[in-house]
Amino acid sequence: MPQTEIPGIGAGPRTRLRWWTELPLIVLVYACYSAGRLLARGDVTSAVDHGLTILRVEKFLHLNAEHPLNRLFTRESWIGVPADFWYASLHYIVTPAILIWLFRSRAVHYRVARTWLMTSTFIGLIGFTLLPTCPPRLLSAGHGFVDTMAQYSSYGWWGAEASAPRGMGGMTNQYAAMPSLHVGWALWCGVMLWRYGGTRTTKVLGVAYPLLTTIVVMGTANHYFLDAVAGAAAMGVGLLLAPHVLRGADRVKARFEGHGSLVAARSPDTVAPVVSAGCQTSAGERIPRQRESRIGSGAEPGASSTDAGDGAPAAAR
């Protein structure tokens, strides 16, 4: 039975891609994401209000996974410390690694997968801008959350301000909790592993990685459960938009290529053969209607067989 492609992440056109064009594109997109995330900080009062609203909604829905996980991570350092390393580093390692793997080994799927990831990232940036949200760890102590990154900061490179290296916490937006792109990117990685890994191990990793990431972001008090849901939703919207983004990019590319070919065609260096009355012919082409006029009037005396037309008999000698 042929394998059915998932809508939006099927095989793209066999366009030959080069790493020296892909790498700057990915770096540019991530730089825009980081800069936008930093600039869209919002005011602290609104961010706290949004965080408390999420808590109230979760309470209404009887969702309270954050508190028991956070207490477990705080109490058991053998769980909390690896979880902090997971949160601070894996999205910087696993996501680029899977992009490189797709580029090298699954090139026919790479362009669509990369576009899906980038589109979803920009959707997340819109969420940070419109809805700055205080994470659980920055709420007042009365809400019962402990910042495990601060508690275990002596074990890693991060300080007491998010997962940034010590002294660089002020360069991050600590109120970019909604949606959780830690979860969104992990979900993308999981789909790629499940879809294109080809082995049982990769399928298990494809399921385990996003699930464990969701547990980690809640246990470290960096995200609410609804942040994780929103991260998955952002990836879903990005998946739906990716084909349209690709088609738009292809139209723009075709327009530029068409303009370039038109300029080349009009270049003064390209001169077409010209015959009488301004008619242009290619090299070796007969003058238009030459054959018909010859056949209609007959061969002139002394003309060769080739002059008389292809089917005319040779003149008598």
Salt bridges, closest charged atoms under 4 A:
GLU5 OE1 - ARG195 NH2 3.38
GLU22 OE2 - ARG114 NH2 2.76
GLU76 OE2 - ARG75 NE 3.66
ASP147 OD2 - ARG137 NH1 3.37
ASP227 OD2 - HIS223 ND1 3.53
ASP250 OD1 - ARG111 NH2 2.60
ASP310 OD1 - ARG286 NH2 3.76
ASP310 OD2 - ARG291 NH1 3.64
